[in-house]
Amino acid sequence: MSFVLTEMLGKIVQGTLEEFRSNPAGYIGKFTDTSVGAYPLLASLAASDLYAGSGVSPVPGSVVYTELIPNYMQHSGIYVGDNRIVELNSEGDVCLVAPEQFVSGGLGLRIRVSSSKGQAVGSSSVAERALAQVGKRVGYHLVLNNCHKFTSGCLTGIYNNPNSLLRMLKISASINLGATDWDAWQI
């Protein structure tokens, strides 16, 4: 009984997330003034640049990230070409995923791409390092050994690094790729 209920709730949440992603303004319009708390949050998310505009297409070796919880928690990885991203997931597995899988589990509708002057920046050696890690398993830790640290390791070849925050990863991308901007990639 408990499993069936959990499965039903999961389907409801997934359907709600899909509806929100496809039409944020329409979804928010369903809420009334009695939705104190939820409405302002959803309204600000719909109005944010996470859901608007067009941007660049990543190149192999581009650093990519998405907002899991906007302004609080992000997920990063390396674009390796053919519409695939190498990521370290929360189970500690290094996986090759499609963009839709990369953003699943979060509220982000956009993937941000390392860029400069309106063009995506990346490196074939970064993509090769990322691909060489696929299938490996590491001791994942949300703060100490996470996707940002893994992604920074792909940039530098040094996987034991201190870059476990997105802002640290962005500095590494600036140094190693010349990234000055983080333009949207609409999936």
Summary of the structure (lengths in Angstrom):
residues: 187
radius of gyration: 17.4
end to end distance: 36.9
largest distance: 55.0
contacts: 553
relative contact order: 0.16
helix: 41%
strand: 24%
